Amino acid sequence: MIESPTQFILNRHSALNAERAIWDTFWQTLGNYFSPRKADITSIEFSPDSQRFDELYDISGISACEVAGNGQMWGITQPNDKWFRLSPPVPLRHIPAVVAWHAECTEILLEEFLDPAAQFYNQMHEVYLDRSCFGTAVLYGEEGDENNLWFKAFNVGTWSIAENPRGVVDCLFRENPMTLRQMVARFGLDDVAKAHRENFIKGITGEDPKALDRQVPIVHAVYPREDQARKAGSADVLDMAYRDAYVDKKESHMIRESGFPEFPYSVTRWAKWQGNKYGYSPAWKALPEIRQLSELQKNLDYLADLLVNPRILYPSNSALDVDLAPGGGTAFDENNPNAVPREWATVGDYRLGMERAQYRKDNINQAFHVDLFQLFANLDQKNMTATEVIERSAEKLNQFGPIFHRLTTELLDPVITRSFALLLRMGKMPPIPQEMIIVGPDGSPGIGSPRPVYMSKIALALDALESGGFMKLQELMLNFNEIRPEIWDNVDFDAVVRDSSYTFGLPNDWLVPVEVRDEGRRLRAEAQARAEALQEAEMAANAAGRVGRVPPENLDNLVNRLQSN
C-alpha cells in the first residue's frame, strides 16, 4: 500500500531520529564539558540548572569553546565589517553596470543582516558555538513578518538530517513542540486537527482552562520534491523544488504543505566523521584532555586543602585537646616528646600537578585554535597589520584553511545566495541590468547566481598567504634581474594587481574596467607613435638642411606614418 504524504513524513522522521539516537548521547557528553547551557539533549531542562556544573572542576573547555565561537563571529562575520561582497558571474565581471549592480546588492544584503528584526548575527553566534562544540549546526532563514529577513538557529538534538548523493544536506526533519494556542496562531483554526479545534474552543470558553497551554508535537519536514510530482514551469508553491510540510505527530494530521525554491536550512559541519553525515568538532578532540583535566583539578583542590588544613597525628592514649585555630594553643606533656601532635601524610607535588594541568589546557586550546582567534582579536588593540598576523600564524592559518572552506561552502554561501534570492523576490533589490538577464530552457527569464567573495579578517589572511607566495617569488626574481631581466616577461602583472585587489578586499570602483584600461593604453601608444614620427621628421628635415635635400622616398614614408597616426 502506498504511504500517504503524512505517514511518509512521520515514518521518515522516526527513522532519522533512530539514526541520530547515538549522537544524542555523544552530544550530551560534549555539552556537559564544553557548553553546559546547551546540555539539554537527552535530558530536557529549559531553566537554569546549577547542577550541570557540579561535576565540572575546570572551565577551560567552556572558555576554549567560547573563544572559538566568538573568534569565528568576529573574524569571519563581524557585524560592523564588510565581510563579503557579491561578484558577478565570470562572463559579466567586466561590465560596469553589472559590477555596480552587484555592489549595490551587497550593501543591501549587509544592511538587511544588520536589521535587529532579522536576528542574523545573534543566531550566527549560536551557530558558531554549536559547530565548535557539537560539530554540526543548523541555521534557518525565511522571509520575516515585516518584509525583512528572519533567521533562527535550532539546537542540536532537535533535528535530523539526510544528504544527497554528493554529500550535501538537502533534507531536514525537526520536531517542534507548540502549545495549542501557538499552533492555532501560526496555522489558523481551520488547518489544525478536529480534536485540537474542539480543545481550543474549550480553552477560550473556559470549559478547559489548561487546554490552550497543552503542548502538541509538530514535525517540520523539508526535503526535495520528486520531479514527477512537479509541473514544469509552474510557480505554485506545491511545485517548488523542496517540499515544506508541518505534520501534527499526535493526530497524524497534515497541518500545512507548501514549498521552497531553495533549501531554507544551512547545515554546517566543522569536519565530517568518516562515512557519516554528522560533524566532528574540536570538542571531540579535546574530550580526553578535559576529562583528565577535570579529575586533575579535583585532586589539586584536594591537595591544596590538605596543605592548608593538614592531617594531625597524635597518640591514641593522649588526652590532648588539639587547637587548630589561628593563634590556638595545645598543651602537651613535655616529658613525653612522642605526645606532640604532628602533621601526617601531607606529601604531594602541587607544582607538578599544575604543570600537568597547564599541559592539558594547552592541548584544549590548540584543539579549538584559541591562539589563532586571539591573535585576530588583538589586531586592533595591538595595531597589528594583516601581514604581521600572517607572519606569526601562517602554520595556524594553514591548519584552519580547510575548516574555513567547509564553513563557506556549507553555511555562508547558501545563506547569502538564499538571502539574495529572497530579497530579489521581495522587490528590495535594484532593477536588474539588461546584460544580466538570461533565458532558461523553458523560455523563462532569469539571472546568473552571484558568487560571494569573502573579505573578513580571516578570509583576507588566508587569501594573502597566496599573495605572500608571490612576494617571495618577486624577491627571488630580483636576485636575477641584472643577469636575466627578461624573466619578468613570465609575470602577468595585470592579473597580479587585479587578483590582489580582490584578495585585499578593495572596493570595486578602485580599479578601472578592463576595457577602459585597454583603451587608455591604446591612446597612449598612438600618441607615443605620433611623437616618435614627428621626431623622426624633424631629424630628417634638419639632416636635409645640412646636405641640401631630402630623398623623396623618405618624405613619402614620413607623411604616410604621420597620416596613419
TATAPE-V48106 format. One record per residue. N is the residue number from 1. PSI is psi as a letter, one per 20 degrees, with the letter a starting at -180 (none if undefined). OMEGA is omega in radians with two decimals (NA if undefined). D_LAST is the distance of its C-alpha to the last C-alpha in Angstrom with 2 decimals. Layout:
# TATAPE-V48106
n-><N | N>
psi-><PSI | PSI>
omega-><OMEGA | OMEGA>
d_last-><D_LAST | D_LAST>
This chain:
# TATAPE-V48106
n-><1 | 2 | 3 | 4 | 5 | 6 | 7 | 8 | 9 | 10 | 11 | 12 | 13 | 14 | 15 | 16 | 17 | 18 | 19 | 20 | 21 | 22 | 23 | 24 | 25 | 26 | 27 | 28 | 29 | 30 | 31 | 32 | 33 | 34 | 35 | 36 | 37 | 38 | 39 | 40 | 41 | 42 | 43 | 44 | 45 | 46 | 47 | 48 | 49 | 50 | 51 | 52 | 53 | 54 | 55 | 56 | 57 | 58 | 59 | 60 | 61 | 62 | 63 | 64 | 65 | 66 | 67 | 68 | 69 | 70 | 71 | 72 | 73 | 74 | 75 | 76 | 77 | 78 | 79 | 80 | 81 | 82 | 83 | 84 | 85 | 86 | 87 | 88 | 89 | 90 | 91 | 92 | 93 | 94 | 95 | 96 | 97 | 98 | 99 | 100 | 101 | 102 | 103 | 104 | 105 | 106 | 107 | 108 | 109 | 110 | 111 | 112 | 113 | 114 | 115 | 116 | 117 | 118 | 119 | 120 | 121 | 122 | 123 | 124 | 125 | 126 | 127 | 128 | 129 | 130 | 131 | 132 | 133 | 134 | 135 | 136 | 137 | 138 | 139 | 140 | 141 | 142 | 143 | 144 | 145 | 146 | 147 | 148 | 149 | 150 | 151 | 152 | 153 | 154 | 155 | 156 | 157 | 158 | 159 | 160 | 161 | 162 | 163 | 164 | 165 | 166 | 167 | 168 | 169 | 170 | 171 | 172 | 173 | 174 | 175 | 176 | 177 | 178 | 179 | 180 | 181 | 182 | 183 | 184 | 185 | 186 | 187 | 188 | 189 | 190 | 191 | 192 | 193 | 194 | 195 | 196 | 197 | 198 | 199 | 200 | 201 | 202 | 203 | 204 | 205 | 206 | 207 | 208 | 209 | 210 | 211 | 212 | 213 | 214 | 215 | 216 | 217 | 218 | 219 | 220 | 221 | 222 | 223 | 224 | 225 | 226 | 227 | 228 | 229 | 230 | 231 | 232 | 233 | 234 | 235 | 236 | 237 | 238 | 239 | 240 | 241 | 242 | 243 | 244 | 245 | 246 | 247 | 248 | 249 | 250 | 251 | 252 | 253 | 254 | 255 | 256 | 257 | 258 | 259 | 260 | 261 | 262 | 263 | 264 | 265 | 266 | 267 | 268 | 269 | 270 | 271 | 272 | 273 | 274 | 275 | 276 | 277 | 278 | 279 | 280 | 281 | 282 | 283 | 284 | 285 | 286 | 287 | 288 | 289 | 290 | 291 | 292 | 293 | 294 | 295 | 296 | 297 | 298 | 299 | 300 | 301 | 302 | 303 | 304 | 305 | 306 | 307 | 308 | 309 | 310 | 311 | 312 | 313 | 314 | 315 | 316 | 317 | 318 | 319 | 320 | 321 | 322 | 323 | 324 | 325 | 326 | 327 | 328 | 329 | 330 | 331 | 332 | 333 | 334 | 335 | 336 | 337 | 338 | 339 | 340 | 341 | 342 | 343 | 344 | 345 | 346 | 347 | 348 | 349 | 350 | 351 | 352 | 353 | 354 | 355 | 356 | 357 | 358 | 359 | 360 | 361 | 362 | 363 | 364 | 365 | 366 | 367 | 368 | 369 | 370 | 371 | 372 | 373 | 374 | 375 | 376 | 377 | 378 | 379 | 380 | 381 | 382 | 383 | 384 | 385 | 386 | 387 | 388 | 389 | 390 | 391 | 392 | 393 | 394 | 395 | 396 | 397 | 398 | 399 | 400 | 401 | 402 | 403 | 404 | 405 | 406 | 407 | 408 | 409 | 410 | 411 | 412 | 413 | 414 | 415 | 416 | 417 | 418 | 419 | 420 | 421 | 422 | 423 | 424 | 425 | 426 | 427 | 428 | 429 | 430 | 431 | 432 | 433 | 434 | 435 | 436 | 437 | 438 | 439 | 440 | 441 | 442 | 443 | 444 | 445 | 446 | 447 | 448 | 449 | 450 | 451 | 452 | 453 | 454 | 455 | 456 | 457 | 458 | 459 | 460 | 461 | 462 | 463 | 464 | 465 | 466 | 467 | 468 | 469 | 470 | 471 | 472 | 473 | 474 | 475 | 476 | 477 | 478 | 479 | 480 | 481 | 482 | 483 | 484 | 485 | 486 | 487 | 488 | 489 | 490 | 491 | 492 | 493 | 494 | 495 | 496 | 497 | 498 | 499 | 500 | 501 | 502 | 503 | 504 | 505 | 506 | 507 | 508 | 509 | 510 | 511 | 512 | 513 | 514 | 515 | 516 | 517 | 518 | 519 | 520 | 521 | 522 | 523 | 524 | 525 | 526 | 527 | 528 | 529 | 530 | 531 | 532 | 533 | 534 | 535 | 536 | 537 | 538 | 539 | 540 | 541 | 542 | 543 | 544 | 545 | 546 | 547 | 548 | 549 | 550 | 551 | 552 | 553 | 554 | 555 | 556 | 557 | 558 | 559 | 560 | 561 | 562 | 563 | 564 | 565>
psi-><p | p | q | q | h | g | h | g | g | h | g | g | g | g | g | h | h | h | h | i | g | h | h | g | g | g | h | g | g | g | h | h | h | h | m | h | i | j | l | l | g | i | o | p | o | i | q | q | o | i | h | h | i | h | j | o | j | p | j | h | g | g | g | g | h | h | g | g | g | h | g | h | g | i | i | g | l | p | h | j | q | n | i | r | q | p | p | r | q | g | i | j | i | j | o | g | h | g | g | h | g | h | g | h | h | g | h | g | g | h | g | h | h | i | p | h | h | h | k | g | h | g | h | h | g | h | g | g | g | g | h | h | g | i | i | p | q | p | p | p | p | r | p | a | i | k | l | r | q | p | q | p | p | p | q | q | i | i | q | q | r | q | q | r | i | j | j | p | o | j | p | p | p | p | p | n | p | q | r | g | g | g | g | h | h | g | i | q | h | h | i | r | q | g | h | h | g | g | h | g | g | h | g | h | i | i | h | n | h | i | g | h | j | p | q | p | p | p | p | p | p | p | r | p | p | q | h | i | j | q | p | p | i | q | j | q | h | i | j | r | h | p | p | o | p | p | p | o | h | g | j | l | p | o | g | q | p | b | r | q | h | q | p | i | p | o | p | p | p | g | r | q | q | p | j | r | i | r | r | p | r | h | h | g | h | i | g | h | g | h | g | h | g | g | h | g | h | g | h | h | h | g | g | g | h | h | h | h | m | q | q | p | p | q | q | h | j | q | k | q | n | p | o | j | q | p | j | q | q | p | q | r | o | i | i | n | h | i | i | p | q | q | q | p | l | j | p | q | n | h | g | g | g | h | g | h | g | h | g | g | g | g | h | g | h | h | h | j | k | g | g | g | h | h | g | h | h | j | g | g | h | j | k | q | r | h | g | h | g | g | h | h | k | g | g | h | g | h | h | i | g | h | g | g | g | h | g | g | h | h | f | g | g | h | g | g | h | g | h | g | g | g | h | g | h | i | k | i | q | r | p | p | q | h | i | i | p | q | p | r | h | j | i | q | q | a | q | q | p | q | p | p | p | p | k | r | g | h | g | h | g | g | h | i | h | g | h | h | h | h | h | h | g | g | g | g | h | h | h | j | g | h | g | m | h | i | h | i | i | i | p | n | h | g | h | g | g | g | h | h | g | g | g | j | k | q | q | h | j | i | p | q | q | g | h | g | g | h | g | g | h | g | h | h | g | g | h | h | g | g | g | h | g | h | g | h | g | g | h | h | g | g | h | h | h | h | i | h | r | p | p | g | h | g | g | g | g | g | g | g | g | g | h | h | none>
omega-><-3.13 | 3.12 | 2.97 | 3.10 | 3.13 | -3.11 | 3.09 | -3.11 | -3.14 | 3.12 | 3.13 | 3.11 | 3.13 | -3.13 | 3.14 | 3.09 | 3.12 | 3.08 | -3.04 | -2.98 | -3.13 | 3.12 | 3.11 | 3.13 | 3.12 | -3.12 | 3.10 | 3.12 | 3.12 | 3.12 | -3.14 | -3.06 | -2.97 | -3.13 | -3.06 | -3.12 | 3.10 | -3.07 | 3.10 | -3.01 | 3.08 | 3.07 | -3.04 | 3.10 | -3.02 | 3.13 | 3.12 | -3.05 | -3.10 | -3.13 | 3.11 | -3.08 | -3.02 | -3.10 | -3.11 | -3.08 | 3.11 | -3.09 | -3.12 | 3.12 | 3.10 | -3.11 | -3.13 | 3.12 | 3.12 | 3.09 | 3.13 | 3.12 | 3.13 | -3.13 | 3.08 | -3.14 | -3.04 | 3.11 | -3.06 | -3.10 | -3.13 | -3.02 | -3.05 | 3.11 | 2.97 | -2.96 | 3.03 | 2.96 | 3.11 | 3.11 | 3.14 | 2.98 | -3.01 | -3.09 | -3.08 | -2.95 | -3.08 | 3.06 | -3.03 | -3.10 | 3.14 | 3.12 | -3.13 | 3.14 | 3.13 | 3.09 | 3.11 | 3.10 | 3.10 | -3.13 | 3.12 | 3.12 | -3.14 | 3.11 | 3.12 | 3.10 | -3.14 | -3.13 | -3.13 | -3.13 | -3.13 | -3.14 | -3.01 | -3.02 | 3.06 | -3.10 | 3.08 | 3.11 | 3.09 | 3.11 | -3.14 | 3.11 | -3.12 | -3.10 | 3.09 | -3.10 | -2.98 | 3.11 | 3.14 | 3.13 | -3.05 | 3.03 | 3.14 | 3.12 | 3.12 | 3.05 | -3.10 | -3.09 | -3.05 | -3.11 | -3.11 | 3.01 | 3.10 | -3.06 | 3.12 | 3.02 | -3.12 | -3.03 | 3.07 | -3.11 | 3.13 | -3.08 | 3.05 | -3.04 | 3.01 | -3.09 | 2.98 | -3.09 | 3.14 | 3.12 | 3.13 | 3.12 | 3.13 | -3.08 | 3.12 | 3.07 | -3.06 | 3.08 | -3.01 | 3.12 | 3.07 | 2.97 | 3.14 | 3.13 | 3.11 | -3.10 | 3.13 | 3.11 | -3.10 | -2.98 | -3.09 | -3.07 | -3.06 | -3.04 | -3.13 | -3.10 | -3.08 | -3.12 | 3.14 | 3.07 | -3.13 | 3.12 | 3.12 | 3.11 | 3.11 | -3.12 | -3.08 | 3.10 | -3.14 | 3.13 | 3.08 | -3.03 | -3.10 | -3.02 | -3.04 | -3.06 | 3.07 | -3.08 | 3.11 | 3.12 | -3.13 | 3.08 | 3.03 | -3.10 | 3.03 | -3.11 | -3.07 | 3.08 | -3.11 | -3.12 | -3.11 | 3.13 | -3.11 | 3.06 | -3.11 | 3.09 | -3.11 | 3.09 | 3.14 | -3.10 | 3.14 | 3.08 | -3.14 | -2.97 | -3.08 | 3.06 | 3.14 | -3.01 | 3.02 | -3.07 | 3.03 | -3.06 | -3.09 | -3.07 | -3.08 | -3.02 | 3.05 | -3.12 | -3.10 | 3.02 | -3.14 | -3.13 | 3.08 | 3.02 | 3.07 | 3.09 | -3.01 | 3.13 | 3.00 | -3.08 | -3.09 | 3.04 | 3.06 | 2.96 | -3.10 | 2.96 | 3.13 | 3.07 | -3.13 | -3.07 | 3.14 | -2.92 | 3.05 | -3.02 | 3.02 | -3.12 | 3.07 | -3.11 | -3.07 | -3.07 | 3.10 | -3.12 | -3.09 | 3.08 | 3.14 | 3.13 | 3.14 | 3.11 | 3.13 | 3.13 | 3.08 | 3.13 | 3.11 | 3.08 | 3.12 | 3.13 | 3.12 | 3.11 | 3.13 | 3.13 | 3.12 | 3.14 | -3.01 | 3.00 | -3.14 | 3.13 | 3.06 | -3.04 | -3.11 | -3.13 | -3.10 | 3.07 | -3.09 | 3.00 | -3.03 | 3.11 | -3.11 | -3.14 | 3.09 | -3.13 | -3.11 | 3.13 | 3.13 | 3.13 | 3.12 | -3.12 | -3.08 | 3.09 | 3.14 | -3.09 | -3.13 | 3.14 | 3.14 | 3.10 | -3.13 | 3.09 | -3.09 | 3.05 | 3.10 | -3.09 | 3.08 | -3.09 | -3.10 | -3.13 | 3.11 | 3.10 | 3.11 | 3.11 | 3.11 | 3.11 | 3.12 | 3.09 | 3.11 | 3.14 | 3.12 | 3.12 | 3.10 | 3.13 | 3.12 | 3.14 | -3.10 | 3.14 | -3.06 | -3.12 | -3.13 | -3.11 | 3.11 | 3.11 | 3.11 | 3.11 | -3.11 | -3.11 | -3.06 | -3.08 | -3.06 | 3.14 | 3.13 | 3.07 | 3.10 | 3.13 | 3.11 | 3.12 | -3.12 | -3.13 | -3.09 | -2.98 | -3.10 | -3.12 | 3.14 | 3.12 | 3.12 | 3.12 | -3.12 | -3.07 | 3.14 | 3.12 | 3.11 | 3.14 | 3.11 | 3.12 | -3.11 | -3.07 | -3.08 | -3.06 | -2.97 | 3.13 | 3.14 | -3.13 | -3.10 | -3.10 | 3.10 | 3.11 | 3.07 | -3.14 | 3.11 | -3.13 | 3.10 | 3.13 | 3.12 | 3.12 | -3.08 | 3.08 | 3.14 | 3.12 | -3.07 | 3.08 | -3.11 | -3.10 | -3.07 | -3.00 | 3.08 | -3.12 | -3.12 | -3.14 | -3.13 | 3.11 | -3.12 | -3.14 | 3.10 | 3.10 | 3.07 | -3.12 | 3.06 | 3.12 | 3.09 | 3.03 | -2.99 | -3.01 | 3.11 | -3.12 | -3.09 | 3.14 | -3.14 | 3.12 | 3.10 | 3.11 | -3.10 | 3.05 | 3.09 | 3.10 | 3.08 | 3.07 | 3.10 | 3.12 | 3.08 | 3.08 | 3.14 | 3.10 | 3.12 | -3.09 | 3.13 | 3.11 | -3.10 | -3.00 | -3.09 | -3.11 | -3.08 | -3.11 | -3.11 | 3.14 | 3.13 | 3.11 | 3.13 | -3.01 | 3.01 | -3.04 | 3.06 | 3.12 | 3.13 | -3.09 | -3.08 | 3.12 | 3.11 | 3.08 | 3.08 | -3.10 | -3.07 | 3.05 | -3.14 | 3.13 | -3.11 | -3.04 | 3.05 | 3.08 | 3.10 | 3.08 | -3.08 | -3.10 | 3.09 | 3.09 | -3.10 | 3.12 | 3.09 | 3.11 | -3.13 | -3.13 | 3.11 | 3.13 | 3.13 | 3.13 | 3.12 | 3.12 | 3.12 | -3.14 | 3.12 | 3.13 | 3.12 | 3.12 | 3.11 | 3.13 | 3.13 | 3.13 | 3.13 | -3.14 | 3.11 | 3.12 | 3.14 | 3.13 | -3.12 | -3.08 | 3.05 | 3.12 | 3.10 | 3.10 | -3.10 | -3.08 | 3.11 | 3.11 | 3.12 | -3.13 | -3.14 | 3.12 | 3.14 | -3.13 | 3.11 | -3.14 | -3.11 | 3.13 | NA>
d_last-><84.16 | 80.63 | 80.11 | 79.21 | 76.01 | 78.27 | 80.32 | 77.24 | 75.77 | 79.08 | 79.62 | 76.08 | 76.46 | 79.78 | 78.39 | 75.37 | 77.69 | 79.95 | 77.04 | 76.15 | 79.73 | 79.53 | 76.36 | 78.17 | 80.61 | 77.89 | 75.97 | 79.19 | 79.67 | 76.13 | 76.57 | 79.83 | 78.20 | 74.63 | 74.60 | 78.13 | 77.10 | 75.68 | 78.55 | 80.16 | 79.26 | 82.60 | 84.58 | 83.24 | 83.74 | 81.54 | 83.29 | 82.94 | 85.27 | 85.99 | 87.74 | 84.35 | 84.16 | 87.75 | 87.02 | 83.81 | 84.35 | 80.73 | 77.70 | 75.04 | 74.10 | 73.74 | 71.66 | 69.33 | 68.82 | 68.05 | 65.56 | 63.77 | 63.76 | 62.67 | 60.08 | 58.43 | 58.53 | 56.90 | 54.65 | 53.30 | 53.80 | 54.37 | 54.79 | 52.88 | 49.89 | 46.92 | 48.10 | 45.90 | 42.92 | 42.06 | 39.07 | 37.63 | 37.93 | 35.33 | 33.25 | 32.98 | 32.54 | 28.90 | 29.35 | 29.66 | 32.42 | 34.45 | 34.19 | 35.26 | 38.12 | 39.46 | 39.32 | 41.38 | 43.79 | 44.27 | 45.39 | 47.75 | 49.30 | 49.87 | 51.53 | 53.72 | 54.83 | 55.81 | 57.95 | 61.57 | 62.74 | 60.60 | 62.48 | 59.54 | 59.65 | 63.45 | 63.67 | 60.91 | 62.99 | 65.96 | 63.86 | 62.78 | 66.41 | 67.62 | 65.18 | 65.98 | 69.71 | 70.24 | 67.06 | 66.39 | 65.45 | 64.69 | 62.65 | 62.94 | 60.46 | 60.84 | 60.27 | 62.54 | 64.86 | 62.63 | 59.38 | 58.42 | 58.27 | 61.49 | 62.15 | 65.34 | 66.12 | 69.21 | 71.67 | 72.10 | 75.18 | 74.71 | 72.28 | 71.87 | 68.69 | 67.66 | 64.47 | 62.61 | 62.16 | 59.01 | 60.98 | 59.60 | 62.25 | 62.28 | 65.93 | 67.95 | 71.53 | 72.84 | 76.35 | 76.40 | 79.84 | 80.00 | 82.92 | 84.07 | 82.88 | 79.38 | 79.22 | 80.19 | 77.75 | 74.90 | 75.66 | 78.06 | 81.75 | 81.29 | 79.25 | 81.66 | 84.63 | 87.84 | 89.80 | 87.30 | 87.33 | 91.10 | 90.99 | 88.43 | 90.76 | 93.59 | 91.49 | 90.47 | 93.99 | 95.62 | 97.57 | 95.83 | 94.21 | 92.73 | 91.00 | 87.71 | 87.18 | 88.03 | 85.09 | 83.75 | 81.71 | 78.42 | 76.12 | 72.40 | 70.71 | 67.01 | 66.03 | 63.79 | 64.91 | 65.43 | 62.86 | 65.69 | 66.87 | 63.59 | 62.32 | 58.73 | 56.45 | 59.28 | 58.64 | 62.36 | 63.38 | 65.80 | 62.93 | 60.75 | 59.96 | 62.64 | 66.22 | 67.43 | 71.23 | 73.97 | 77.41 | 80.78 | 82.20 | 85.76 | 86.00 | 83.56 | 81.80 | 78.14 | 77.32 | 73.72 | 71.07 | 67.41 | 64.10 | 60.89 | 57.43 | 56.90 | 59.46 | 60.51 | 61.93 | 59.85 | 61.96 | 60.95 | 62.61 | 62.30 | 62.68 | 64.59 | 67.93 | 67.80 | 68.57 | 69.02 | 67.15 | 68.26 | 66.74 | 67.58 | 67.28 | 67.59 | 71.07 | 72.18 | 71.14 | 72.84 | 75.99 | 78.11 | 77.11 | 78.01 | 81.31 | 82.31 | 81.02 | 83.07 | 86.19 | 85.52 | 85.12 | 88.37 | 90.12 | 88.60 | 89.82 | 93.22 | 93.22 | 92.18 | 94.95 | 97.36 | 96.44 | 96.90 | 100.07 | 101.57 | 104.40 | 107.79 | 110.52 | 114.14 | 117.55 | 118.91 | 122.27 | 120.75 | 121.51 | 118.47 | 116.73 | 113.15 | 111.07 | 107.30 | 106.28 | 104.48 | 107.20 | 109.80 | 112.82 | 114.60 | 118.14 | 119.20 | 122.24 | 121.64 | 124.27 | 122.22 | 118.66 | 117.80 | 118.18 | 115.07 | 112.36 | 109.09 | 105.63 | 105.34 | 102.54 | 99.64 | 97.60 | 93.99 | 90.65 | 88.71 | 85.83 | 85.33 | 85.35 | 82.64 | 80.51 | 80.87 | 80.05 | 76.85 | 75.90 | 76.31 | 74.31 | 71.42 | 71.39 | 71.36 | 68.47 | 66.53 | 67.08 | 65.64 | 62.66 | 64.13 | 62.43 | 58.97 | 59.58 | 61.14 | 58.20 | 55.82 | 58.38 | 58.34 | 54.57 | 54.75 | 58.06 | 57.06 | 53.44 | 52.38 | 48.80 | 47.97 | 47.03 | 50.51 | 52.09 | 50.28 | 51.39 | 54.97 | 55.19 | 52.90 | 55.91 | 57.31 | 53.99 | 53.78 | 57.30 | 56.52 | 53.24 | 54.93 | 57.12 | 54.17 | 52.39 | 55.54 | 55.79 | 52.31 | 52.70 | 56.27 | 56.35 | 53.19 | 50.89 | 53.55 | 54.47 | 50.93 | 49.92 | 53.24 | 53.03 | 49.52 | 50.92 | 53.94 | 51.92 | 49.63 | 52.75 | 54.25 | 51.29 | 50.41 | 46.83 | 43.90 | 42.60 | 40.93 | 37.19 | 36.71 | 34.49 | 37.55 | 40.05 | 41.06 | 43.74 | 46.62 | 48.55 | 51.06 | 48.44 | 48.86 | 45.83 | 45.33 | 42.94 | 42.31 | 44.37 | 42.70 | 43.11 | 44.78 | 43.19 | 45.74 | 45.10 | 48.64 | 49.74 | 51.04 | 48.16 | 45.57 | 47.74 | 47.99 | 44.25 | 43.68 | 45.75 | 42.79 | 40.41 | 43.02 | 42.65 | 38.95 | 39.86 | 42.34 | 39.75 | 37.40 | 40.30 | 40.96 | 37.36 | 37.32 | 40.22 | 38.11 | 34.88 | 35.44 | 36.71 | 34.26 | 31.24 | 29.62 | 32.25 | 30.09 | 27.87 | 30.82 | 30.37 | 28.31 | 28.04 | 26.55 | 29.72 | 31.91 | 30.75 | 31.00 | 34.30 | 35.70 | 34.93 | 37.04 | 39.66 | 40.07 | 40.31 | 37.51 | 36.75 | 34.21 | 32.12 | 31.62 | 28.92 | 25.81 | 25.47 | 23.64 | 21.10 | 20.37 | 20.12 | 17.69 | 15.45 | 15.56 | 14.72 | 11.64 | 10.41 | 11.59 | 9.94 | 6.34 | 7.85 | 9.52 | 6.95 | 5.68 | 9.45 | 10.41 | 8.66 | 10.41 | 13.40 | 13.66 | 13.52 | 16.20 | 18.19 | 18.16 | 19.32 | 22.00 | 23.13 | 23.38 | 25.54 | 27.76 | 28.32 | 28.17 | 25.27 | 21.92 | 22.00 | 20.42 | 18.76 | 16.94 | 15.69 | 14.52 | 12.57 | 10.85 | 10.12 | 8.76 | 6.35 | 5.31 | 5.45 | 3.83 | 0.00>
